[in-house]
Structures are given as structure tokens and as C-alpha cells.
Amino acid sequence: MKGKATSFDIAYQAGVSQSTVSRALRDSPAVNQETKDRIFAIAKQLNYKVDKNASNLRKQRSGTLALLLFEDPTVDESQINPFFLAMLGSITRACTKRGHDLLISFQQLSNDWHADYEDSKKADGIILLGYGDYVDYEEKLNQLLAQETHFVCWGARVEGHPEFTIRSNNQQGGRLAGEHLLSLGRSRFAFIGNASEHSPEFFERYQGFVQALSTQGIKPAQVPQLEAISTEQAGFDATLQLLASGYKPDAIFAASDLIAIGVMRALQQQGFHVPSDVAVVGFDDIPVASFSSPALTTIQQNTTLAGEMLVVNLLRLIHREGIAQTEIEPKIIVRRSCGAVLPTASF
């Protein structure tokens, strides 16, 4: 081999990526010992010397944060959940206020994209928005922990590290929805949205909802729960399934605003009036919620505060400072999709 050996030469001979070589040479726990030993042996054989100037340069910070969005199914080609679009502005402003640039891209679940952003010094840390099926996604979060990557995420709880997650109090939001519908005299309830470990935020909303109903003696078994991902079509289809079962609710709590908008469209198509026949509550308070027909009552997640907290907490992690707050309290925004049961209402 002619010329000075590089980490790429080591990577080629070891059959690993250059980023794996980089992590191994700095003794990162993300690389197993067998691979480390092989890389060190090849480095010694090639008489590889660490460039101290380059090493010092890598330790410097780029002044850039990376925002990586999960690609969600949408009615347009954006593939971005409208809730995260609302949060994007506040994240950008929070970065600007603190003298940081923001790099925006999509998450790539098929490779080592998480670690590469920080290892290649594209960014000092990562903000993750969205995760799809959490059971599958949790492995990626564990990889980030093992690779000592600086990151924060919205909503997805990182096991053993609550400081890495900014989230709404989803159970409290579910309770607010249930309490409001009970206060209107509603008595036949349904929940539409996934409610399992695969969708932990939706599941917490469901738990808070049935907890509120239980105060009036309504048991979870009396509240139909239909699966739906966060799209209008999923809400529409689940509502048709609910009505086809013969159950006639007078109140539906949807796990997101997108689901709720689909719920209202299905109800109206089947001849039900919202809210006189069926009251509907969503979750998120995306911009379109106030313009739906009727305007949607919803549980608001404060996207302005959320964006600020994501940036502030990530910078505190990067600078090895303590985290003070990770949870945001939701509040109910009452609009026309909720109303008292009319005496003449019947099915």
C-alpha cells in the first residue's frame, strides 16, 4: 500500500464501515470487543497513526442540530404529520435564538443513520420526531444509547432515560377528554386509535380516558376500542366498522385530530349529526382542527413550548447539564364538535 494509511483502508480490510472504525479507535461501547480487536490489529499492521489535529477538530462542535422526521402516511406528498409541521417552526426559532443551524431530513430505518449524523460531525445532536411502531423503533433508541449519541425525541419514552424524551401528559389529556364528555351527559362512549405497546402515546390517552369514565361506573369493557393509525382514512374506516357492529355511541374520543376528522366524515356520511347525535373529541390541536366542519374539540399539545424544550434539553445534554423539565401539561380546546345530548336525539 502506497502513502499513509487511512481509516477507510482499515474499514476495507476489516469489512466494516468507516464510522465503525472511528468508534472502535476511540473505544466506544457501541463496537463489540471482537471487532475492536480486529480493527486495532489491522491499524497496527498498517502502521496507522491517529491525526491529533484531526482528532481535535472532531471534538469541536459544529453548531448544528439535526431534526429527523419519521415519514408518516399523509393525503399529500409531504409524508409529514401536520402536528410535526406545527412544531417545526418553534424548533427552528429556538435554534436561531441560540445561534445554531438546523439540518432537517427524514429518518432512515434501514441503516446506521442515527449514529452517522454525530460521528460525521454533521450535527452535535439529534431531535427525533415520530417513530411509527414503537416496538420496532425501540431498538434504534437503544443503539443511540449504546453509541452515546446526543439526542432527544418527542413522545417516545426512552427506557431508563426520561430526560431524553419531551412529551405531553397523555394520560391527563385522555382524562380531560373523558371528563368533558361526561359533563355533557354523554353515556355511550368509544375510543378510536391504537391502544397497545406499539403506540404508547395513544395507549396512554386511552388509559386516561377510561380512567375518567370509571369514576361514573363505566368499565373499559363497555367502551369499544377500534384500531386506527393517525390518518383521516383510518378514522373513517374504524368508524364505519364501529357503526356496522350495531353499537351506537353518543361520544367518540379519537387518539389524534386526523383520526377525529375521519370519524366526523364517516358519521356524517352515515346520517349522524355532530354533535347532536355524537360528540367528537380529538387530540393535538393541529391548525386544521379549528377549520373542520364542525370545528373540532381537541386536547391541545403546546407545539411552541415543545419545540423550545426539545432544543433546550438537547443543548443541555450536549453540554452535560441537568434536565429540569420534560413533560408538558395538555389542555382542552372546546369547539362545536361537542355539545349536550338533545332530548330528541335517538338512533
C-alpha positions in Angstrom: 0.0 0.0 0.0 1.4 3.4 -1.0 1.0 6.5 1.0 -0.3 7.0 4.5 -2.9 4.6 5.7 -6.4 6.0 6.5 -9.4 4.8 8.5 -11.0 3.9 5.2 -8.2 1.5 4.5 -8.8 -0.1 7.9 -12.5 -0.3 7.2 -11.9 -2.0 3.9 -9.7 -4.7 5.4 -11.9 -5.2 8.4 -15.1 -5.4 6.4 -16.8 -2.7 8.4 -17.9 0.9 7.8 -15.5 3.9 8.4 -17.8 5.1 11.2 -17.4 1.8 12.9 -13.6 2.1 12.7 -13.8 5.6 14.1 -15.9 4.4 17.1 -13.6 1.5 17.7 -10.5 3.6 17.7 -12.0 5.8 20.4 -13.0 2.7 22.3 -16.8 3.3 22.0 -19.0 0.7 23.8 -21.1 0.6 20.5 -18.5 -1.7 19.0 -18.1 -5.2 20.4 -14.7 -6.3 21.6 -14.0 -8.8 18.9 -14.5 -6.1 16.2 -12.3 -3.7 18.2 -9.5 -6.2 18.4 -9.6 -6.9 14.7 -9.6 -3.1 13.9 -6.7 -2.4 16.3 -4.7 -5.3 14.8 -5.2 -4.0 11.2 -4.4 -0.5 12.3 -1.1 -1.7 13.9 -0.3 -3.8 10.7 -0.8 -0.7 8.5 1.2 1.5 10.9 -1.9 3.7 11.2 -1.4 6.9 13.3 -4.2 9.0 14.7 -4.0 12.5 13.3 -4.1 14.5 16.5 -5.1 17.7 14.7 -8.0 15.9 13.0 -8.9 14.3 16.3 -9.0 17.7 18.0 -11.1 19.0 15.1 -13.6 16.2 15.6 -14.0 17.1 19.2 -15.1 20.6 18.2 -18.8 21.3 17.8 -20.4 22.0 14.5 -23.0 24.5 15.8 -25.7 22.5 14.0 -28.5 20.3 15.3 -30.2 17.7 13.2 -34.0 17.3 13.1 -35.0 13.9 11.7 -38.7 13.3 10.8 -40.4 10.0 10.6 -42.2 9.5 7.2 -45.9 9.2 8.1 -48.7 8.3 5.6 -50.4 11.6 4.5 -53.0 12.6 2.0 -50.4 14.8 0.2 -46.8 14.0 -0.8 -45.2 15.6 2.3 -45.2 12.4 4.4 -45.0 14.6 7.4 -47.6 14.5 10.2 -49.3 18.0 10.4 -48.6 18.1 14.1 -44.9 18.0 13.5 -45.1 20.7 10.8 -46.6 22.9 13.5 -43.6 22.1 15.8 -41.1 22.7 13.1 -41.4 26.5 13.3 -40.8 26.6 17.0 -37.8 24.3 16.8 -36.3 26.5 14.0 -36.8 29.6 16.1 -35.4 28.1 19.2 -32.2 27.1 17.3 -31.8 30.5 15.7 -32.2 32.2 19.1 -29.3 30.1 20.4 -27.0 30.6 17.4 -27.4 27.1 16.0 -28.2 26.0 12.5 -30.8 23.3 11.9 -30.4 20.4 9.5 -33.7 18.8 8.5 -34.0 15.3 7.0 -36.0 12.1 7.2 -35.1 9.1 9.4 -33.7 6.1 7.5 -34.5 3.0 9.4 -32.5 0.6 7.2 -29.0 1.6 8.2 -26.9 3.3 10.9 -28.2 6.8 10.1 -28.7 7.8 13.8 -25.0 7.5 14.7 -23.6 8.8 11.4 -25.0 12.3 11.9 -22.9 12.9 15.0 -20.0 10.7 14.1 -19.5 12.5 10.8 -19.9 15.9 12.6 -22.9 16.9 10.5 -24.6 17.8 13.8 -23.8 18.0 17.5 -27.1 16.2 18.4 -30.3 14.9 17.0 -34.0 15.7 17.5 -36.3 12.8 16.6 -39.9 13.4 15.6 -42.2 10.4 15.1 -41.5 6.7 15.3 -44.2 4.5 13.7 -44.4 1.2 15.5 -42.7 1.8 18.8 -41.8 -1.9 19.4 -39.7 -1.9 16.3 -38.3 1.6 16.9 -37.1 1.0 20.4 -34.1 -0.9 19.1 -32.9 2.2 17.3 -33.2 4.2 20.5 -31.1 1.6 22.3 -28.5 1.9 19.6 -28.3 5.6 20.2 -27.8 5.0 23.9 -25.0 2.4 23.2 -23.3 4.8 20.8 -23.5 7.7 23.3 -25.2 9.9 20.7 -26.7 13.1 22.0 -30.4 13.0 21.2 -33.9 13.9 22.3 -37.2 12.7 21.0 -40.8 13.7 21.1 -43.2 11.4 22.7 -41.3 8.0 22.6 -40.3 7.2 26.1 -36.6 6.1 26.3 -36.4 3.3 28.9 -34.3 4.3 31.9 -33.7 7.8 30.5 -36.8 10.0 30.9 -34.5 13.1 30.3 -34.2 12.1 26.6 -37.9 12.5 25.9 -40.1 15.6 25.7 -43.8 14.6 25.9 -47.3 15.7 26.8 -49.0 14.2 29.8 -51.1 11.9 27.6 -53.0 10.2 30.4 -54.1 13.6 31.7 -55.2 14.6 28.2 -57.3 11.4 28.0 -58.8 12.2 31.3 -59.7 15.7 30.2 -61.5 14.3 27.1 -63.4 11.8 29.2 -64.4 14.4 31.9 -65.6 16.8 29.3 -67.8 14.3 27.5 -69.2 13.1 30.9 -70.0 16.7 31.8 -72.2 16.9 28.7 -74.3 14.0 29.8 -72.9 11.5 27.2 -73.2 7.8 28.2 -72.2 5.6 25.2 -68.5 6.0 24.5 -66.0 4.7 22.1 -62.2 5.2 21.6 -60.7 5.1 18.1 -56.9 4.7 17.9 -54.3 2.0 18.5 -54.1 1.2 22.2 -51.1 -1.1 22.8 -47.3 -1.0 23.4 -46.9 -0.5 19.6 -48.4 3.0 20.1 -47.6 4.1 23.7 -48.8 7.6 23.4 -52.2 6.6 22.0 -52.4 3.9 24.7 -51.8 6.4 27.5 -54.6 8.6 26.1 -56.9 5.6 26.1 -55.9 4.8 29.7 -56.7 8.3 30.9 -60.0 8.3 29.0 -61.3 5.1 30.6 -60.0 6.2 34.0 -62.2 9.3 33.8 -65.2 7.2 32.7 -64.6 4.7 35.5 -65.4 7.5 38.0 -69.0 7.1 36.8 -69.0 3.3 36.9 -68.3 2.8 33.2 -66.0 -0.1 32.8 -63.4 -0.4 29.9 -65.3 -3.4 28.6 -68.2 -1.1 28.0 -66.1 1.2 25.8 -65.4 -0.2 22.3 -61.8 0.5 21.1 -61.1 0.3 17.4 -57.6 0.3 15.9 -56.5 3.2 13.8 -53.2 4.8 12.8 -53.1 8.6 12.7 -54.8 9.3 9.4 -58.2 10.5 8.3 -58.8 7.4 6.3 -58.1 5.1 9.3 -60.5 7.1 11.5 -63.1 7.0 8.7 -62.8 3.2 8.3 -62.8 2.5 12.0 -66.0 4.5 12.5 -67.8 2.6 9.7 -66.6 -0.6 11.4 -68.0 0.6 14.8 -71.3 1.5 13.4 -71.6 -1.7 11.4 -71.2 -3.6 14.7 -74.5 -2.2 15.8 -73.1 -0.1 18.6 -74.4 3.4 18.6 -72.2 5.8 20.5 -73.1 9.3 21.6 -69.4 10.3 22.2 -66.2 9.3 20.5 -62.7 10.1 21.6 -60.1 9.9 18.8 -56.4 9.4 19.6 -55.5 12.3 17.2 -57.1 15.1 15.3 -56.5 13.4 11.9 -58.4 10.3 13.2 -61.1 12.6 14.6 -61.7 14.3 11.3 -62.1 11.0 9.6 -64.5 10.0 12.4 -66.7 13.0 11.8 -66.7 12.4 8.0 -67.9 8.8 8.5 -70.6 9.8 11.0 -72.0 12.4 8.6 -71.9 10.0 5.7 -74.0 7.6 7.7 -76.6 10.3 8.6 -75.4 11.2 12.1 -75.2 14.8 13.2 -72.1 16.0 15.1 -72.5 17.0 17.9 -76.3 16.5 18.5 -76.1 12.7 17.8 -72.4 12.1 18.5 -69.9 14.4 20.2 -66.3 14.0 19.0 -63.0 14.9 20.7 -59.6 14.7 19.1 -56.0 15.2 20.3 -53.2 17.5 19.1 -54.9 20.8 18.1 -53.4 20.8 14.6 -54.3 24.0 12.6 -57.0 22.3 10.5 -58.9 21.3 13.7 -60.4 24.8 14.0 -61.5 24.7 10.3 -63.1 21.3 10.2 -66.9 21.0 9.9 -67.9 21.3 12.7 -64.8 22.8 14.3 -63.1 20.1 16.4 -62.9 20.0 20.2 -59.5 18.7 21.0 -56.7 18.2 23.5 -54.0 20.7 22.8 -50.3 19.9 22.9 -48.4 23.1 23.1 -46.1 22.9 20.0 -44.4 26.2 20.7 -43.3 25.1 24.2 -42.5 21.6 22.8 -40.1 22.9 20.2 -38.4 25.2 22.7 -37.9 22.3 25.2 -36.6 19.9 22.6 -33.8 22.3 21.6 -33.0 23.5 25.1 -32.9 20.0 26.5 -30.7 18.7 23.7 -28.2 21.5 24.2 -28.2 20.8 27.9 -27.4 17.1 27.2 -24.6 18.1 24.8 -23.1 20.4 27.4 -23.6 17.7 30.1 -26.0 19.9 32.1 -29.0 18.7 34.1 -32.6 18.5 32.7 -35.3 20.3 34.7 -38.5 19.7 32.7 -39.6 17.0 30.2 -43.4 17.0 30.4 -46.0 19.4 29.1 -49.5 19.7 30.5 -52.2 19.5 27.9 -55.4 21.5 27.9 -58.8 21.0 26.3 -59.9 23.4 23.5 -63.7 23.3 23.3 -65.3 23.8 19.8 -68.5 22.8 18.1 -67.9 19.1 17.7 -69.0 18.7 21.3 -72.4 19.6 22.7 -75.1 18.4 25.1 -77.3 15.5 24.2 -80.5 16.9 22.8 -83.7 15.5 24.4 -85.0 14.4 21.0 -81.8 12.6 19.9 -82.5 9.0 19.0 -80.9 6.2 16.9 
